[in-house]
């Protein structure tokens, strides 16, 4: 017979960090009216898991994925790093060169929380399905 440990841990009593609420950013076009708004918008663009469209002050547009941002003391010192969707290069663009930002791509992380996965699992199990396997969606 195996002895029980002196202290057993109930997993329901463990400390659990709440997930953070994700904003619905898809389709959003921030105003970029102040330095604070510009910095906040690019922090959100960095967390966004879809493409954005940058309109530069010279009129060019760049559609792509923001993979990094660097905050400096001024807009000229602050940069966004983006991978354009139509090429394999990485561009570094100063905030001061950007006229507009739009969250134009589909947010591939929307609704993809662990809780959503578990809910789908229990829905399938409750419907009597056997050999349940949940597979990720294709990213298109």
C-alpha positions in Angstrom: 0.0 0.0 0.0 1.3 3.4 -1.0 1.4 6.2 1.7 -0.3 9.4 0.9 1.9 12.5 1.0 1.4 14.6 4.2 0.2 17.6 2.2 -1.9 17.0 -1.0 -2.6 19.9 -3.3 -6.0 20.6 -4.7 -5.4 22.0 -8.2 -8.6 24.1 -7.8 -7.0 26.0 -4.9 -3.8 26.8 -6.7 -3.2 30.5 -7.6 -4.5 31.1 -11.1 -3.8 34.3 -13.0 -6.8 35.6 -14.8 -6.4 36.0 -18.6 -6.4 39.5 -19.9 -9.2 40.9 -21.9 -8.3 41.4 -25.6 -9.5 44.5 -27.3 -11.3 44.2 -30.6 -8.8 46.1 -32.7 -9.7 44.7 -36.1 -10.8 47.6 -38.3 -9.7 50.3 -35.8 -8.0 53.4 -37.1 -6.5 55.4 -34.2 -6.4 59.2 -34.5 -2.7 59.6 -33.7 -3.4 63.2 -32.6 -0.8 63.3 -29.8 2.6 61.7 -29.0 0.9 59.6 -26.2 -1.8 58.3 -28.7 0.9 57.4 -31.2 2.9 55.5 -28.6 -0.2 53.7 -27.3 -1.4 52.8 -30.8 1.9 51.2 -31.7 2.0 49.2 -28.4 -1.4 47.8 -29.4 -0.1 47.2 -33.0 2.8 45.2 -31.5 0.3 43.0 -29.5 -2.0 42.6 -32.5 -1.8 39.3 -34.3 -2.9 40.5 -37.7 -1.6 42.9 -40.4 -1.8 46.6 -40.1 -1.6 49.3 -42.8 0.8 52.2 -42.3 0.4 55.3 -44.4 3.6 57.3 -44.5 3.8 61.1 -44.7 5.3 60.8 -48.3 2.0 59.0 -49.4 3.3 55.4 -49.5 1.4 52.6 -47.8 2.8 49.5 -46.2 0.7 46.6 -45.3 2.3 44.1 -43.0 2.9 42.6 -39.6 4.4 44.7 -36.7 7.0 42.5 -35.0 8.7 45.1 -32.9 8.6 48.7 -31.8 11.2 50.8 -30.0 10.3 53.7 -27.9 12.7 56.6 -27.8 12.5 60.1 -26.2 10.9 61.6 -29.3 8.8 60.4 -32.3 11.9 60.6 -34.5 13.7 58.3 -32.0 10.8 55.8 -31.8 10.5 53.2 -34.5 8.2 50.5 -35.6 9.6 47.3 -37.2 7.3 45.7 -39.8 7.4 42.8 -42.2 5.5 43.8 -45.3 3.0 41.2 -46.4 4.2 41.2 -50.0 7.9 40.7 -49.4 10.4 39.1 -47.0 12.2 42.2 -45.8 12.0 43.8 -42.5 11.5 47.6 -42.4 12.3 50.0 -39.6 10.2 53.2 -39.8 10.4 56.2 -37.4 7.1 57.1 -35.8 7.6 60.6 -37.1 7.3 59.4 -40.7 3.9 57.8 -40.2 0.7 59.7 -41.0 -1.8 57.0 -40.3 -2.2 53.5 -38.8 -5.1 51.1 -39.5 -5.7 47.6 -38.1 -6.7 46.1 -41.4 -5.8 42.4 -41.2 -7.8 39.6 -39.4 -6.7 39.2 -35.8 -5.6 35.6 -35.9 -5.5 35.4 -32.1 -9.1 36.6 -31.5 -11.1 34.0 -29.6 -8.1 31.6 -29.3 -7.8 31.5 -25.5 -7.3 28.3 -23.6 -10.7 28.9 -22.1 -12.3 28.9 -25.6 -10.5 25.7 -26.4 -11.7 24.0 -23.2 -15.3 25.2 -23.9 -15.2 23.7 -27.4 -13.9 20.4 -25.9 -16.7 20.2 -23.3 -19.4 21.1 -25.9 -18.2 18.2 -28.1 -18.0 15.9 -25.1 -21.5 16.9 -24.0 -22.8 16.2 -27.4 -21.6 12.6 -27.0 -18.7 12.8 -29.5 -16.0 10.2 -29.0 -12.3 10.5 -29.7 -12.5 14.3 -29.5 -9.6 16.2 -31.2 -9.6 20.0 -31.5 -7.5 21.3 -34.3 -6.4 24.9 -35.0 -7.9 26.9 -37.7 -5.9 27.5 -40.9 -4.4 31.0 -41.1 -5.2 31.4 -44.8 
